[in-house]
Amino acid sequence: MKFSDSISKQILEAGISLDEVENQISLLQKGTTVVNLVSSATIENGISRLSEEKNAALISSYEREQNQLEILKFVPASGSASRMFRFLYHFLTNFNPDNDTLNAFTNRYKSKDISLFLVGLEKFPFYEKVLQLLLKKHEEFAYLEGPKKLYLFVSELLSESGLNYGNQPKGLIPFHKYKNNTLSSAFEEHLFEAVLYASSKDSTKVHFTISEDFKGDFIDEFNRIKTKVEDITKRKLEIFFSYQKKTTDTIALNVDNAFFLDNERLLFRPSGHGALIENLNDLEADIVFIKNIDNVVANKYKNEVARHKKILAGALLELRSQVYDYQKALTAVTVSDEMIAEIIYFLSKKLNTYFPDSFSNYKTKYILDYISSRLNRPLRVCGMVKNEGEPGGGPFWVETAKSEISLQIIESSQIDMKNEEQRSIFNESTHFNPVDIVCSLKNYKGEKYDLLDFVDPSLSFVGLKTKNGRPLKSLERPGLWNGAMANWNSVFIEVPLITFNPVKSVNDLLKPAHQVSTKN
């Protein structure tokens, strides 16, 4: 594709190669690639259900090795809290406190969320904080009627002159309230949790990907809580921040596939959480735990959550040890037929590897090349919880572009829901992935894999957005735990629902995992 000198200059100034932009344009023109589901992954068909005896053994083996490992927890935390308060913004825009009743508003907009918010108002961790601010600003607040009080409460919670929570990072929003009205943010809860399973020797390392605009706020929060967390846990905390790289931004096009120009300049947009594969690729660690910023629990549940993280880590180390042994075995001048058969069995039964029907007819050289390439990949063990209608990627067996069968985490947006067979397979799914992942990023020599070599770029997402009222086509890179890890070795293990307690809506803070007695 030939670009004009002006266009080429703008692309290069963005730190992106011309070939990369050409590839992005091709993906935008093609649209989102739908996957071909073969079947949903279920217990003993892609998902393992471990016995309590096995769980105990995996925990013990992980704890034995823990202090010899470089361990890191990786937390995507750049998301804004705005979506968390979406229904409250709608309430502020559409509710007239002088004329409306709450019943009328609820019926008009079928808004059960606002009713639940009102019923649980005093249980939210920020309730007392908002109340104190309102009493200072409005002497008459205590005497107002319900609708007006609620309107002022929500306004104080979200307005720029108030707490402005909707424009804050979700990681800095108070999720829990403990004794003495001590508020704990999601950021703080991740630090306490990480100490329980991601420590090595006397320190705990946690890496947060954040918006650069809020780095100062996160540092302030860390400085505020660091001494408290270290005194309670007796562990040294090391935290690191990184940002989604500008060079991972993608080109925007008009709906007719011409360049979208904004004031005569090309428009590049952030390319979704899949871009964070580059941040993950920069890390130095033996194993990495991945968990979203909004998936935390109150203190009394943390030990149970940590227990299952250790189970996943133990399973990862067990598999990794065997992978390393086989990688070493394949470096021998001669590899026995027995060893080849053993490796094939391991790949098939333990790492969910596809072998074509004709594989047994391959020459030995090609068999060795194939099994070596299948072992020589990053490894991840993913927790899967029973599907109870929560949003999230699901585990499926998928037919790849190479006509292979692969175990993948797939989002609903990747599936052709107009296809009855595909929709039926999707609806039969019994589990989903709560972003509960433990990774090994090195080979048996201790050399880091280049994670960018294992991305499937064809699994990018194409969406329709607007800029200043004008429609545009945008490209998101393959999701971090979807297409960005498409060519990893993946193992799925069932974990209980207690490990998944995301706060997608502020009302999720009313669920048991986020409610604590103020005596604690």
C-alpha positions in Angstrom: 0.0 0.0 0.0 1.4 3.4 -1.0 1.0 6.2 1.5 1.6 9.9 0.8 4.6 11.6 2.2 2.4 13.5 4.7 0.6 10.4 5.9 3.8 8.4 6.1 5.4 11.1 8.2 2.4 11.2 10.7 2.5 7.4 11.0 6.2 7.3 11.8 5.9 10.2 14.2 3.4 8.1 16.1 6.2 5.5 16.5 4.4 2.9 14.4 5.8 1.3 11.3 4.1 1.6 7.9 3.8 -2.1 7.6 2.0 -2.3 11.0 -0.5 0.4 9.9 -1.0 -1.5 6.6 -1.8 -4.6 8.6 -4.2 -2.7 10.8 -6.1 -1.3 7.7 -6.4 -4.8 6.4 -7.9 -6.0 9.7 -10.3 -3.0 9.8 -11.5 -3.7 6.3 -12.0 -7.4 7.0 -14.0 -6.7 10.3 -14.0 -8.8 13.4 -13.1 -12.4 12.7 -15.6 -14.8 14.2 -14.3 -18.1 15.6 -15.6 -21.5 14.8 -16.6 -23.2 18.0 -16.3 -27.0 18.0 -17.7 -27.5 21.5 -17.7 -25.9 24.9 -15.0 -27.0 27.3 -16.6 -28.9 30.3 -15.4 -30.9 33.2 -13.0 -33.6 31.9 -13.3 -32.2 28.4 -10.8 -29.3 28.7 -11.5 -28.4 32.4 -10.1 -30.3 35.3 -11.8 -30.7 38.6 -9.2 -31.5 41.2 -9.7 -33.6 44.4 -9.1 -32.1 47.8 -6.1 -34.5 48.2 -4.6 -33.1 44.9 -5.3 -29.6 46.0 -3.5 -30.0 49.2 -0.5 -31.6 47.4 -0.3 -28.7 44.9 -0.4 -26.1 47.7 2.4 -27.9 49.5 4.6 -28.1 46.5 4.0 -24.4 45.6 4.8 -23.3 49.2 8.0 -25.4 49.1 9.3 -23.7 46.0 7.9 -20.3 46.6 11.0 -18.7 48.1 13.2 -19.9 45.2 11.0 -18.2 42.6 10.8 -14.7 41.3 7.0 -14.1 41.7 5.0 -11.1 40.5 1.3 -10.2 40.5 0.1 -8.3 37.4 -3.0 -6.2 37.8 -4.6 -4.4 34.8 -5.9 -1.3 36.6 -6.2 1.5 34.0 -10.0 1.4 33.9 -12.1 4.3 34.9 -14.9 3.9 37.5 -17.4 5.7 35.2 -19.2 2.5 34.1 -19.5 1.5 37.8 -21.8 4.4 38.3 -23.6 4.4 34.9 -27.1 4.1 36.3 -26.4 6.9 38.8 -25.4 9.2 36.1 -28.6 8.4 34.3 -30.5 9.1 37.5 -28.8 12.5 37.9 -29.7 13.4 34.3 -33.3 12.3 34.2 -34.6 12.6 37.8 -36.2 15.9 38.9 -36.1 16.0 42.7 -38.8 18.7 42.8 -41.4 16.9 40.8 -40.5 13.2 40.4 -41.1 10.4 42.9 -38.7 7.5 43.0 -41.5 5.0 42.2 -42.4 7.0 39.1 -38.8 7.2 38.0 -38.2 3.5 38.6 -41.3 2.6 36.7 -40.6 5.0 33.8 -37.1 3.7 33.2 -37.5 0.2 34.7 -34.5 1.0 36.9 -34.3 -1.6 39.6 -30.7 -0.5 40.1 -31.6 2.8 41.7 -34.1 1.0 44.0 -31.4 -1.4 45.2 -28.9 1.4 45.6 -31.4 3.3 47.9 -32.2 0.2 50.0 -28.5 -0.5 50.5 -27.4 3.1 50.9 -26.0 2.9 54.4 -24.1 -0.3 53.6 -21.9 1.3 51.0 -18.3 2.0 52.3 -18.4 5.6 51.2 -21.8 6.4 52.9 -20.4 8.1 56.0 -17.9 10.1 54.0 -20.6 11.5 51.6 -23.0 12.1 54.5 -20.4 14.2 56.4 -19.7 16.3 53.3 -23.4 16.9 52.7 -24.0 18.0 56.3 -21.3 20.6 56.0 -22.6 21.9 52.7 -26.3 21.7 53.3 -27.5 22.6 56.8 -31.0 21.4 55.9 -29.9 18.1 54.5 -30.9 16.0 57.5 -34.5 17.4 57.2 -35.0 16.8 53.5 -37.3 14.1 52.1 -36.1 10.9 50.6 -36.0 11.8 46.8 -34.1 15.1 47.4 -31.7 13.5 49.9 -30.9 10.7 47.4 -30.4 13.2 44.6 -28.0 15.3 46.6 -26.2 12.2 47.8 -25.6 10.9 44.3 -24.6 14.4 43.1 -22.0 14.7 45.9 -20.7 11.2 45.1 -20.2 12.0 41.4 -19.9 15.7 40.8 -16.6 17.5 40.3 -17.3 19.6 43.3 -17.9 16.5 45.3 -16.0 13.2 45.5 -16.0 12.9 41.7 -15.7 9.1 41.9 -16.9 8.5 38.3 -13.8 10.2 37.0 -11.4 8.3 39.2 -9.6 5.1 38.4 -11.6 2.1 39.7 -8.6 1.0 41.7 -8.8 4.0 43.9 -12.5 3.8 44.7 -13.3 2.6 48.3 -14.6 -1.0 48.1 -14.7 -1.9 51.8 -15.2 -0.3 55.2 -13.6 -1.7 58.3 -13.6 -0.7 61.9 -13.2 3.0 62.8 -14.7 3.8 59.4 -11.4 2.8 57.7 -12.0 2.7 53.9 -10.0 0.3 51.8 -9.6 0.8 48.0 -9.4 -2.0 45.5 -5.7 -1.1 45.1 -5.1 -1.6 48.8 -7.0 -4.9 48.9 -4.9 -6.3 46.0 -1.7 -5.6 48.1 -3.1 -7.4 51.1 -4.2 -10.3 49.0 -0.9 -10.5 47.0 1.1 -11.0 50.3 -0.9 -14.2 50.9 0.2 -16.0 47.7 2.6 -13.9 45.6 5.4 -13.4 48.1 8.9 -14.6 47.8 11.3 -14.5 50.7 10.3 -11.4 52.6 8.9 -9.2 49.8 5.8 -9.0 47.6 5.9 -7.5 44.1 2.8 -6.2 42.4 2.7 -4.6 39.0 -0.2 -2.3 38.1 -1.0 -1.1 34.6 -2.6 2.3 35.0 -3.4 5.5 33.1 -0.4 7.8 33.3 -2.7 10.7 34.2 -3.3 9.1 37.6 0.2 7.9 38.5 0.5 10.6 41.2 -2.9 9.5 42.7 -1.7 5.9 42.9 1.6 6.8 44.4 -0.2 9.0 47.0 -2.4 6.0 47.8 0.5 3.7 48.1 2.4 6.1 50.4 -0.7 6.4 52.6 -1.1 2.7 53.1 2.4 1.2 52.6 3.4 1.3 56.3 0.0 -0.1 57.4 0.1 -3.0 55.0 3.8 -3.8 55.7 3.3 -3.7 59.5 0.3 -6.0 59.4 1.7 -8.5 56.9 5.4 -8.3 57.9 6.3 -8.2 54.2 8.1 -5.6 52.2 6.0 -4.3 49.4 7.4 -3.5 46.0 5.0 -1.9 43.5 5.6 -1.1 39.9 3.5 0.9 37.3 3.4 0.8 33.6 1.1 2.4 31.0 -0.4 1.1 27.8 2.2 2.0 25.2 1.3 4.8 22.7 3.0 2.6 20.0 0.2 0.1 20.5 -2.5 2.6 19.4 -4.3 1.7 16.2 -5.3 3.7 13.2 -9.0 4.9 12.9 -10.8 4.8 9.6 -14.0 6.3 8.3 -16.8 3.9 7.6 -15.8 3.9 3.9 -12.3 2.7 5.0 -10.5 6.1 4.2 -8.3 7.6 6.9 -10.3 9.4 9.6 -8.8 12.8 9.9 -9.1 15.0 12.9 -8.0 18.6 12.2 -6.2 17.2 9.2 -4.3 14.7 11.4 -4.6 10.9 11.5 -6.4 9.6 14.5 -4.8 6.8 16.5 -6.8 5.3 19.4 -5.9 3.1 22.4 -6.3 -0.5 21.3 -7.9 -2.2 24.3 -6.4 -4.4 27.0 -4.9 -6.7 24.4 -2.1 -4.1 24.1 -1.0 -5.0 27.6 0.7 -8.1 26.3 3.6 -5.8 25.6 3.6 -4.7 29.3 3.5 -8.3 30.3 6.3 -9.1 27.9 8.6 -6.5 29.6 8.4 -8.2 33.0 11.1 -10.3 34.7 9.6 -13.1 36.7 9.4 -16.9 37.0 5.7 -16.9 37.4 3.1 -14.2 37.1 -0.4 -14.1 38.7 -2.9 -12.1 36.6 -6.0 -10.6 38.2 -8.3 -7.7 37.3 -8.3 -4.6 39.6 -12.0 -4.9 40.5 -11.9 -8.6 41.5 -11.1 -8.5 45.3 -12.8 -9.6 48.5 -13.0 -8.3 52.0 -10.4 -9.5 54.5 -12.4 -12.4 55.9 -12.5 -14.1 52.5 -8.9 -13.5 51.4 -7.4 -16.7 52.8 -9.9 -18.8 50.9 -9.1 -16.9 47.7 -5.4 -17.2 48.3 -5.7 -21.0 48.8 -7.0 -21.4 45.3 -4.3 -19.2 43.8 -1.8 -21.5 45.3 -3.5 -24.5 43.8 -3.3 -22.9 40.4 0.4 -22.0 40.9 1.1 -25.5 42.2 -0.5 -27.0 39.0 1.6 -24.6 36.9 4.8 -25.6 38.5 4.0 -29.3 38.2 3.3 -28.9 34.5 6.3 -26.6 33.9 8.7 -29.1 35.6 7.5 -31.8 33.1 7.8 -29.4 30.2 11.3 -28.5 31.1 12.3 -32.2 31.5 10.9 -32.9 28.0 12.6 -29.8 26.5 15.9 -31.0 27.8 15.2 -34.6 26.6 14.6 -33.3 23.0 18.1 -31.7 22.9 19.7 -35.2 22.9 21.4 -36.4 19.8 19.0 -39.4 19.7 15.5 -39.4 21.2 13.9 -42.8 21.8 10.6 -43.8 20.4 9.4 -44.4 24.0 10.3 -40.8 25.0 8.6 -39.4 21.9 5.4 -41.4 22.7 5.6 -40.2 26.3 5.9 -36.5 25.2 3.0 -36.9 22.8 0.8 -38.4 25.6 1.7 -35.5 27.9 1.0 -32.9 25.3 -2.3 -34.5 24.4 -3.6 -35.3 27.9 -2.1 -32.6 30.0 -1.6 -29.6 27.7 -4.7 -30.1 25.5 -2.6 -30.3 22.3 -4.2 -31.2 19.0 -2.6 -33.8 16.8 -3.9 -34.4 13.2 -5.0 -37.8 12.2 -2.1 -38.2 9.9 0.5 -37.3 12.6 1.6 -40.9 13.1 2.6 -41.1 9.5 5.0 -38.1 9.8 8.7 -38.7 9.5 10.5 -38.7 12.8 12.2 -35.4 12.1 8.9 -33.7 11.6 7.4 -35.3 14.7 10.3 -34.0 16.8 10.0 -30.5 15.3 6.3 -30.5 16.0 6.4 -31.7 19.6 9.3 -29.4 20.3 7.4 -26.4 19.0 4.4 -27.4 21.0 6.4 -27.5 24.2 8.4 -24.3 23.5 5.6 -21.9 24.4 4.5 -19.8 27.4 2.3 -21.8 29.8 -0.8 -20.6 31.6 -3.1 -22.2 34.1 -6.5 -20.5 34.2 -9.2 -20.8 36.9 -12.7 -21.4 35.6 -15.8 -20.8 37.6 -19.3 -22.2 37.0 -21.3 -20.1 34.7 -24.0 -18.2 36.6 -24.8 -15.5 34.0 -21.8 -13.2 34.8 -20.1 -11.5 31.8 -16.8 -12.9 30.8 -14.9 -15.1 28.3 -15.8 -18.7 28.2 -13.6 -21.8 27.7 -14.2 -23.5 24.3 -12.6 -25.9 21.8 -12.1 -23.9 18.7 -11.1 -24.7 15.1 -8.2 -22.5 14.1 -7.3 -21.0 10.7 -4.9 -23.9 10.3 -7.7 -26.5 10.8 -6.4 -27.4 14.2 -8.5 -27.8 17.3 -7.4 -25.5 20.2 -8.5 -24.8 23.7 -9.2 -21.1 24.0 -10.9 -18.4 26.1 -13.5 -16.8 23.8 -15.7 -13.7 24.2 -19.3 -13.6 23.0 -18.3 -10.8 20.5 -16.1 -13.4 18.7 -19.0 -15.7 18.0 -21.5 -15.6 15.1 -24.7 -15.6 17.2 -26.8 -15.6 14.0 -25.5 -19.1 13.4 -27.8 -21.5 15.3 -25.2 -24.2 15.8 -22.6 -21.7 17.1 -25.1 -20.0 19.4 -26.2 -23.4 20.8 -22.6 -24.3 21.6 -22.1 -21.0 23.3 -25.3 -21.4 25.4 -24.2 -24.9 26.5 -21.1 -23.4 28.1 -20.9 -24.5 31.8 -18.0 -22.3 32.9 -16.3 -18.9 32.3 -13.0 -17.3 32.9 -12.9 -14.7 35.7 -9.4 -13.5 34.6 -7.8 -15.8 37.2 -4.5 -16.8 35.5 -1.0 -18.0 36.5 1.7 -17.8 33.9 5.2 -19.2 33.2 7.0 -17.0 30.7 10.4 -18.7 30.4 11.8 -21.9 28.8 13.9 -24.5 30.5 17.1 -22.5 30.1 15.5 -19.5 32.0 15.2 -17.5 28.7 12.1 -15.3 28.4 9.7 -16.0 25.6 8.8 -13.1 23.3 5.1 -13.1 24.0 4.4 -11.2 20.8 5.3 -14.3 18.9 2.3 -16.1 20.3 -0.4 -13.6 19.5 -3.0 -14.3 16.9 -3.5 -10.9 15.2 -6.4 -12.1 13.2 -8.5 -12.1 16.4 -8.6 -8.4 16.7 -11.9 -6.6 17.4 -13.4 -4.0 15.0 -15.9 -1.6 16.5 -17.9 1.5 15.5 -17.2 4.6 17.6 -17.7 8.3 17.2 -15.4 11.3 17.4 -17.0 14.8 17.6 -20.2 13.2 16.4 -18.6 11.6 13.3 -18.6 7.8 13.0 -15.4 5.9 12.7 -14.1 2.3 12.7 -11.7 1.4 15.5 -9.4 -1.6 16.0 -8.8 -3.3 19.3 -5.9 -5.7 19.5 -6.7 -9.4 20.4 -7.8 -9.5 24.1 -5.0 -10.1 26.6 -6.3 -13.5 27.8 -8.0 -14.2 24.4 -6.2 -13.8 21.1 -3.1 -12.3 22.7 -2.5 -15.7 24.4 -4.0 -17.8 21.6 -0.9 -19.8 20.9 0.1 -20.4 24.6 -0.2 -23.8 26.2 -3.4 -23.5 28.2 -4.7 -25.6 31.1 -8.1 -24.9 32.7 -9.0 -25.9 36.3 -12.3 -25.4 38.0 -12.3 -23.0 41.0 -15.1 -21.9 43.3 -17.2 -18.8 42.9 -15.6 -17.2 45.9 -12.6 -16.4 43.7 -14.7 -14.2 41.5 -16.2 -11.1 43.0 -15.9 -8.3 40.5 -17.4 -4.8 41.0 -18.8 -3.9 37.6 -21.6 -1.9 39.1 -21.5 0.0 42.4 -24.4 -2.2 43.6 -22.0 -5.2 43.5 -20.5 -3.7 46.7 -23.6 -4.9 48.4 -22.8 -8.5 47.8 -21.6 -10.6 50.8 -18.0 -10.8 49.6 -17.7 -7.0 49.9 -19.7 -6.5 53.1 -17.8 -6.7 56.4 -18.7 -6.1 60.0 -17.3 -2.8 61.2 -16.0 -4.8 64.2 -13.4 -6.3 61.9 
